[in-house]
């Protein structure tokens, strides 16, 4: 057993706010050579990916003509992200990110090469395209959290927001160029040529990553291993009510809006009478609308707020689906899809920015991976569901149903507002190292931590409310069980307790406590009426089996 007093903050007190840095220009990160090279390579790689997706969707449409089969291809690409995003987020925090990205790019290049060969030989089938699309989705699942995690390594801290915005812009530039270029090459030279261009784009990305000489991550005795890091990330997500609200809003919106993307090949072809080039133009219009929407988002967000922007985007998307359900002239479909692109980027940016704002750095990759899981899970389930419904009642009726569902979800979601994300989540570092009678092995555990307070009877209700807020922080940062108890013989003596799985995890917990957590702890400490600070004790499980805490 060890004991310590509840510490008071040192040089960085609770409520400390880091000094605000001067905002950098929107394109300032491109002056950094490393970021610029990788950014250009990423744009070219994404252009190739969108070209591949256009070729696969149209090839499957030619082979089957079934809405559910076309929707299956989108589901095959997004399902792996739903299944693998969480372990990918863990790997992004514990592996060499540069090497991991190179391996993933090689995998994706092999997938596109296989698609190219089977298209050239004329042996492509729905099953083979779906299987290779699934493998491509595996690569995308592994890559997404890793690529997001390297951005802070490429630019100074003051340019980080600009770099994130440029990455989003790059994706939408690729969305505007890739589908249109893919449709043109598909119409002129066939699917094999389209896939060949995609293969060359991966070679460019691999060359850029090989050129980057990344400094390996420093590791110490407290560096996380896969199993512990996975449990810590899931534990954080389970305890974070703010994250739950983001996940709920994302899941509901994307499940309804996925009908548009799942059925768009059918809309472009059988409904509007277009070919692969027209389908590429429609997807290009979505990308162009996203680029245009990104330029006005700051002004709209300032006027509408995050929830107002989400509502407006849902209304626009529902109107777009309603118009497409009427089978409008082809020329009208292009400006309509511009609106869809603007609404889509508004939702993606709002939800992603909110997720980033409520996640501390130590769990950022895993939190973003969980967001990707919800996002792609909703797209996968929605695509399969809307495809099956379209087989049963037709594409126009399905678009009407999805539009009505999106409107209902948008209105009802107003009761679950997005978190503001204004809390200071930087580490407070105000917990000193626990005192120990002798060295403790990192793997020893579980560890029981108790904090003994004295609280007047009149303050018990408010004190318990403060402790409940504090319990969320305890669970997020590492506790797998938490509780509060009262002495039956002395009701003013209150014991807060929580379990952490190991001594190493408790030391990591010390590093994770944020300034916002410290402020909540300060609220609870204000009710303590003892002669000194509350007493903190650490109880270690016995080394032998008997008496081990559970």
C-alpha positions in Angstrom: 0.0 0.0 0.0 1.1 3.5 -0.8 -0.3 6.8 0.3 -0.1 10.4 -0.8 -2.0 13.7 -0.3 -4.2 15.1 -3.0 -1.8 17.4 -4.8 -2.3 21.0 -5.6 -1.5 22.2 -9.1 2.0 23.5 -9.8 3.2 25.8 -12.5 0.2 25.0 -14.6 -2.9 25.4 -12.5 -6.4 24.1 -13.3 -8.1 26.4 -15.8 -4.7 27.2 -17.4 -5.2 28.1 -21.1 -2.3 27.8 -23.5 -1.3 31.0 -25.1 -3.1 31.5 -28.4 -0.8 31.5 -31.4 -1.3 33.9 -34.3 -3.4 32.1 -36.9 -1.4 31.1 -40.0 -2.6 31.7 -43.6 -4.8 29.1 -45.2 -2.0 28.0 -47.5 0.9 28.6 -45.2 1.5 24.8 -44.6 2.4 24.4 -48.3 5.5 26.5 -47.7 6.8 23.5 -45.7 8.4 21.3 -48.3 7.7 18.0 -46.5 4.0 18.7 -46.1 3.7 20.0 -49.7 5.3 16.9 -51.2 3.1 14.5 -49.2 0.0 16.7 -49.8 0.5 16.6 -53.6 1.1 12.9 -53.5 -2.0 12.3 -51.4 -4.1 14.3 -53.8 -2.8 12.3 -56.8 -3.4 9.1 -54.9 -7.0 10.0 -54.1 -7.6 11.0 -57.7 -6.5 7.4 -58.7 -8.8 5.9 -56.0 -11.8 7.8 -57.2 -11.1 6.7 -60.8 -10.9 3.1 -59.6 -14.2 3.4 -57.8 -15.9 4.8 -60.9 -14.6 1.9 -63.0 -15.7 -0.7 -60.5 -19.2 0.7 -60.0 -19.8 1.0 -63.8 -18.3 -2.5 -64.5 -20.6 -4.1 -61.9 -23.6 -2.2 -63.4 -22.8 -3.6 -66.8 -22.4 -7.1 -65.4 -25.6 -7.2 -63.3 -27.8 -4.1 -63.6 -29.2 -4.7 -60.1 -29.4 -1.8 -57.6 -28.6 -4.1 -54.7 -25.5 -5.4 -56.5 -24.3 -1.9 -57.2 -24.9 -1.0 -53.6 -22.9 -4.1 -52.6 -19.7 -2.6 -54.1 -20.0 0.5 -52.0 -20.6 -1.7 -48.9 -17.6 -3.9 -49.8 -15.4 -0.8 -49.7 -16.8 0.6 -46.5 -17.3 -2.5 -44.5 -13.6 -3.1 -43.8 -13.3 0.4 -42.4 -16.2 -0.4 -40.0 -14.4 -3.6 -39.0 -10.8 -2.5 -38.8 -10.8 1.3 -38.0 -10.4 0.7 -34.3 -7.4 -1.7 -34.4 -6.0 0.6 -37.2 -6.2 3.6 -34.8 -4.4 1.6 -32.1 -1.6 0.6 -34.6 -1.3 4.3 -35.6 -0.4 5.1 -32.0 2.1 2.3 -31.4 3.8 1.6 -34.8 6.2 3.5 -37.1 3.6 5.4 -39.1 5.8 6.0 -42.2 6.6 2.3 -42.6 2.9 1.4 -42.0 1.8 3.8 -44.7 4.3 2.4 -47.2 3.1 -1.2 -46.6 -0.5 -0.1 -47.0 0.2 1.7 -50.3 1.9 -1.4 -51.6 -1.2 -3.4 -50.7 -3.5 -1.0 -52.5 -1.3 -0.9 -55.6 -1.6 -4.7 -55.7 -5.4 -4.6 -55.5 -5.6 -2.1 -58.4 -3.1 -4.2 -60.4 -5.3 -7.3 -59.9 -8.4 -5.3 -61.1 -6.5 -4.1 -64.1 -5.4 -7.6 -65.1 -8.8 -9.1 -64.8 -10.4 -6.3 -66.7 -7.7 -6.5 -69.5 -8.3 -10.3 -69.8 -12.1 -9.9 -69.7 -12.6 -12.2 -66.8 -14.0 -9.7 -64.3 -17.0 -10.8 -62.3 -19.2 -9.3 -59.6 -17.7 -11.6 -57.0 -14.1 -10.8 -58.0 -14.7 -7.0 -58.1 -16.4 -7.2 -54.7 -13.6 -9.2 -53.2 -10.9 -6.9 -54.5 -12.9 -3.8 -53.4 -13.1 -5.4 -50.0 -9.3 -5.7 -49.9 -9.0 -2.1 -51.0 -11.3 -1.2 -48.1 -8.9 -3.0 -45.8 -6.1 -0.8 -47.0 -8.2 2.3 -46.6 -9.2 1.3 -43.1 -5.6 0.8 -42.0 -4.5 4.1 -43.7 -7.1 6.6 -42.6 -6.2 7.1 -38.9 -2.5 6.8 -39.7 -2.5 9.5 -42.3 -4.5 11.8 -40.1 -2.1 11.2 -37.2 1.1 12.2 -39.1 -0.2 15.8 -39.9 1.2 17.3 -36.6 4.6 15.9 -37.5 4.7 17.7 -40.8 3.9 21.3 -39.9 4.5 23.7 -36.9 1.8 23.7 -34.3 0.6 27.2 -35.5 -0.1 25.8 -38.9 -1.9 22.6 -37.8 -5.5 23.8 -38.4 -4.5 25.0 -41.9 -2.9 21.7 -42.7 -6.0 19.8 -41.6 -8.1 22.1 -43.8 -5.8 21.6 -46.7 -6.1 17.8 -46.4 -9.9 18.1 -46.6 -9.5 20.4 -49.6 -7.2 18.0 -51.2 -9.7 15.1 -50.9 -12.4 17.2 -52.5 -10.1 18.3 -55.3 -9.5 14.7 -55.9 -13.3 14.0 -55.7 -13.9 16.7 -58.3 -11.1 15.5 -60.7 -11.0 11.8 -60.1 -14.5 10.7 -61.0 -14.7 12.9 -64.1 -11.3 11.8 -65.3 -12.1 8.2 -64.5 -15.4 8.3 -66.4 -13.6 9.9 -69.5 -10.8 7.3 -69.5 -13.4 4.5 -68.9 -15.5 5.6 -71.9 -12.4 6.1 -74.1 -10.1 3.3 -73.2 -11.9 0.9 -70.9 -11.7 -0.2 -67.3 -8.2 -1.7 -67.6 -6.7 1.6 -68.6 -8.5 3.3 -65.7 -7.2 0.9 -63.2 -3.7 1.3 -64.7 -3.7 5.0 -63.9 -4.7 4.2 -60.3 -1.7 1.8 -60.0 0.6 4.6 -61.1 -0.9 7.0 -58.5 0.1 4.6 -55.7 3.7 4.4 -57.1 3.9 8.2 -56.7 2.6 8.1 -53.1 5.1 5.3 -52.2 8.0 7.3 -53.7 7.0 10.4 -51.6 6.9 8.3 -48.4 10.3 6.7 -49.2 11.7 10.2 -49.6 10.4 11.3 -46.1 13.1 10.6 -43.5 10.9 10.3 -40.4 12.5 10.3 -36.9 11.3 7.1 -35.1 9.1 7.5 -32.1 10.8 7.5 -28.7 9.6 4.7 -26.4 9.8 4.2 -22.7 8.6 1.7 -20.1 5.1 3.3 -20.2 4.7 3.0 -24.0 1.5 1.2 -24.7 1.2 -2.2 -26.3 -1.6 -3.2 -28.6 -3.9 -4.9 -26.2 -3.7 -2.3 -23.5 -3.9 0.6 -26.0 -7.1 -1.0 -27.4 -8.7 -1.4 -24.0 -7.8 2.2 -23.1 -9.3 3.6 -26.3 -12.5 1.6 -25.9 -12.7 2.6 -22.2 -12.3 6.2 -23.1 -15.1 6.0 -25.7 -17.4 4.2 -23.3 -17.0 6.9 -20.7 -17.2 10.0 -22.9 -20.7 11.3 -23.1 -19.7 14.0 -25.5 -18.3 11.3 -27.9 -21.6 9.4 -27.6 -23.5 12.5 -28.9 -21.2 12.9 -31.9 -21.5 9.2 -32.7 -25.3 9.2 -32.5 -25.5 12.3 -34.8 -23.1 10.8 -37.3 -24.7 7.4 -37.4 -28.2 8.7 -38.0 -27.2 11.2 -40.7 -25.0 8.9 -42.7 -27.4 5.9 -42.5 -30.1 8.0 -44.1 -27.8 10.0 -46.6 -26.0 6.8 -47.8 -29.0 6.2 -50.1 -27.8 8.9 -52.4 -24.3 7.4 -52.9 -25.5 3.8 -53.0 -28.0 4.5 -55.8 -26.2 7.2 -57.7 -25.0 4.8 -60.5 -28.6 3.7 -61.1 -29.7 7.4 -61.2 -27.0 8.3 -63.6 -27.6 5.3 -65.9 -31.1 3.7 -66.1 -33.0 6.7 -64.6 -31.3 9.6 -66.5 -30.0 7.6 -69.5 -26.3 8.6 -69.0 -23.1 6.6 -69.5 -19.9 6.2 -67.5 -18.8 9.7 -68.5 -22.0 11.2 -67.2 -21.7 9.3 -63.9 -18.1 10.6 -63.6 -19.4 14.2 -64.2 -22.0 13.7 -61.4 -19.4 12.6 -58.9 -17.2 15.5 -60.1 -20.0 17.9 -59.4 -20.2 16.5 -55.9 -16.5 17.2 -55.4 -16.8 20.7 -57.0 -19.7 21.4 -54.7 -17.6 20.3 -51.7 -14.8 22.7 -52.7 -17.2 25.6 -53.1 -18.9 24.7 -49.8 -15.6 24.6 -48.0 -14.9 28.2 -48.9 -18.1 29.5 -47.3 -18.2 27.1 -44.3 -16.5 29.5 -41.9 -19.1 32.2 -42.5 -22.0 29.8 -42.3 -20.7 28.2 -39.1 -20.4 31.6 -37.6 -24.0 32.5 -38.4 -25.6 29.1 -37.9 -23.4 27.3 -35.4 -22.6 23.6 -35.6 -26.1 22.3 -35.0 -27.7 24.9 -37.4 -25.2 23.9 -40.1 -26.0 20.2 -39.6 -29.7 20.9 -39.9 -29.2 23.0 -43.1 -27.0 20.3 -44.7 -29.6 17.6 -43.9 -32.4 19.8 -45.5 -30.3 20.3 -48.7 -29.4 16.6 -49.0 -33.1 15.7 -48.6 -34.1 18.2 -51.3 -31.4 16.8 -53.6 -32.7 13.2 -53.2 -36.3 14.4 -53.8 -35.3 16.1 -57.1 -33.3 13.1 -58.3 -36.3 10.9 -57.5 -38.3 12.9 -60.1 -35.7 11.9 -62.8 -34.9 15.5 -63.9 -33.1 16.4 -67.2 -29.4 15.5 -67.1 -28.3 19.1 -67.2 -30.3 19.8 -64.0 -28.7 16.9 -62.2 -25.3 18.5 -62.3 -26.1 21.7 -60.3 -28.3 19.6 -58.0 -25.3 17.4 -57.1 -23.2 20.6 -56.5 -25.6 21.2 -53.6 -25.2 17.7 -52.4 -21.4 18.1 -52.3 -21.6 21.3 -50.3 -24.0 19.7 -47.8 -21.8 16.6 -47.5 -18.6 18.6 -46.8 -20.5 20.7 -44.2 -21.5 17.6 -42.3 -18.1 15.9 -42.6 -16.2 19.0 -41.5 -18.5 19.8 -38.6 -18.5 16.2 -37.2 -14.8 15.7 -37.7 -13.9 19.1 -36.2 -16.1 18.4 -33.2 -14.5 15.0 -32.7 -11.1 16.5 -32.9 -12.0 19.2 -30.4 -13.3 16.8 -27.7 -10.4 14.3 -27.9 -7.1 14.8 -26.0 -3.9 14.0 -27.8 -3.2 10.7 -26.1 -6.3 9.0 -27.5 -6.8 11.1 -30.6 -6.0 8.4 -33.2 -8.2 5.8 -31.4 -11.1 8.3 -31.0 -10.9 9.3 -34.7 -10.8 5.6 -35.6 -14.0 5.0 -33.6 -15.6 7.9 -35.4 -14.6 6.3 -38.8 -16.1 3.1 -37.5 -19.5 4.7 -36.9 -19.3 6.6 -40.2 -18.5 3.6 -42.3 -20.7 1.3 -40.4 -23.7 3.6 -41.1 -22.7 3.8 -44.8 -22.3 0.1 -45.1 -25.6 -0.8 -43.4 -27.4 2.1 -45.1 -26.1 1.0 -48.6 -27.2 -2.6 -48.1 -30.6 -1.5 -46.8 -31.3 1.1 -49.4 -30.2 -1.3 -52.2 -32.5 -4.0 -51.0 -35.4 -1.5 -50.6 -34.8 -0.3 -54.2 -35.0 -3.8 -55.5 -38.4 -4.1 -53.8 -40.1 -0.7 -54.4 -37.9 1.0 -57.0 -35.2 3.6 -56.9 -37.4 6.7 -57.0 -39.6 5.5 -54.1 -36.4 4.6 -52.1 -35.0 8.1 -52.6 -38.3 9.6 -51.3 -38.2 7.3 -48.2 -34.6 8.1 -47.5 -35.2 11.9 -47.9 -38.2 11.7 -45.5 -36.1 9.7 -43.0 -33.3 12.3 -43.2 -35.7 15.1 -42.5 -37.1 13.3 -39.5 -33.6 12.6 -38.2 -32.5 16.1 -38.7 -35.3 17.5 -36.7 -35.2 15.0 -33.9 -31.4 15.3 -33.6 -31.8 18.9 -32.4 -32.6 17.4 -29.0 -29.1 16.0 -28.9 -26.8 19.0 -29.6 -23.2 18.6 -30.6 -20.7 19.4 -27.8 -19.0 22.7 -28.1 -15.5 21.3 -27.7 -14.2 24.4 -25.8 -12.6 22.5 -22.8 -8.8 22.7 -22.4 -7.7 19.1 -22.8 -3.9 19.6 -22.6 -2.3 17.7 -19.8 -2.3 19.5 -16.5 0.6 17.5 -15.0 -0.5 18.4 -11.5 -0.5 14.9 -10.1 2.9 14.1 -8.5 4.3 10.5 -8.8 2.8 8.3 -6.1 5.0 7.5 -3.1 6.0 3.8 -2.9 7.8 1.9 -0.1 9.6 -0.1 -2.8 9.7 -0.2 -6.6 6.5 -1.5 -8.2 6.5 -3.5 -11.4 4.6 -1.9 -14.2 2.5 -5.0 -14.9 1.4 -5.4 -11.3 -2.3 -4.9 -10.7 -5.1 -4.2 -10.5 -4.6 -1.0 -8.5 -7.2 0.4 -6.2 -7.0 4.1 -5.6 -9.0 5.6 -2.7 -9.5 9.3 -1.8 -10.9 10.1 1.6 -13.0 13.3 2.0 -14.8 15.0 4.9 -18.0 16.7 3.7 -20.6 18.4 5.8 -24.1 16.9 5.7 -25.6 20.0 4.1 -23.0 19.8 1.2 -23.4 16.1 0.5 -25.8 16.5 -2.5 -23.7 19.0 -4.3 -20.6 17.1 -3.5 -21.9 13.9 -5.0 -22.9 15.8 -8.1 -19.4 17.1 -8.5 -18.0 13.6 -7.9 -20.3 12.2 -10.6 -18.8 14.7 -13.1 -15.3 13.7 -11.9 -16.1 10.0 -12.3 -16.4 10.5 -16.1 -12.9 11.9 -16.2 -11.6 9.0 -14.0 -13.1 6.4 -16.4 -12.0 8.2 -19.5 -8.4 8.3 -18.3 -8.0 4.7 -17.2 -10.4 3.6 -14.4 -12.4 0.5 -15.3 -14.6 0.7 -12.2 -15.5 3.7 -10.0 -17.7 4.3 -6.9 -18.3 6.4 -3.8 -19.0 5.1 -0.3 -20.0 6.6 3.0 -18.9 5.6 6.5 -22.0 4.2 8.3 -20.6 5.3 11.7 -19.5 8.8 10.4 -21.6 10.0 7.5 -19.4 13.0 6.9 -16.5 10.6 6.0 -16.8 9.9 2.2 -14.6 7.5 0.3 -14.1 7.8 -3.5 -12.5 4.8 -5.1 -11.6 3.5 -8.5 -9.8 0.5 -10.1 -7.1 0.7 -12.7 -5.8 -2.4 -14.4 -2.1 -2.0 -13.7 0.5 0.2 -12.1 1.7 1.3 -15.6 -1.8 2.3 -16.6 -2.2 4.3 -13.4 1.1 6.1 -14.2 -0.3 6.8 -17.7 -3.4 8.1 -16.0 -1.3 10.7 -14.2 0.0 11.9 -17.7 -3.6 12.0 -19.1 -5.3 14.3 -16.6 -6.3 17.5 -18.5 -6.8 21.0 -17.2 -10.5 20.5 -17.7 -10.4 17.4 -15.5 -8.4 19.4 -12.9 -11.1 22.1 -12.8 -13.7 19.4 -12.1 -11.5 17.9 -9.4 -11.1 21.4 -7.9 -14.9 21.7 -7.6 -15.1 18.5 -5.6 -12.1 19.5 -3.4 -13.9 22.7 -2.5 -16.4 20.7 -0.4 -13.7 19.0 1.7 -13.7 20.2 5.3 -10.8 18.1 6.8 -7.8 19.5 8.7 -5.6 18.7 5.7 -6.1 17.7 2.1 -8.0 14.5 1.4 -5.9 11.4 1.8 -5.1 9.4 -1.3 -4.1 5.7 -1.0 -3.0 3.1 -3.5 -3.7 -0.6 -2.9 -1.9 -3.2 -5.0 -3.2 -6.7 -5.6 -1.3 -9.4 -3.8 1.4 -11.2 -5.8 -0.2 -14.7 -5.2 -3.7 -15.7 -6.4 -5.5 -15.4 -3.0 -6.8 -12.0 -2.2 -6.4 -10.6 -5.7 -8.8 -7.7 -6.3 -11.3 -8.1 -9.2 
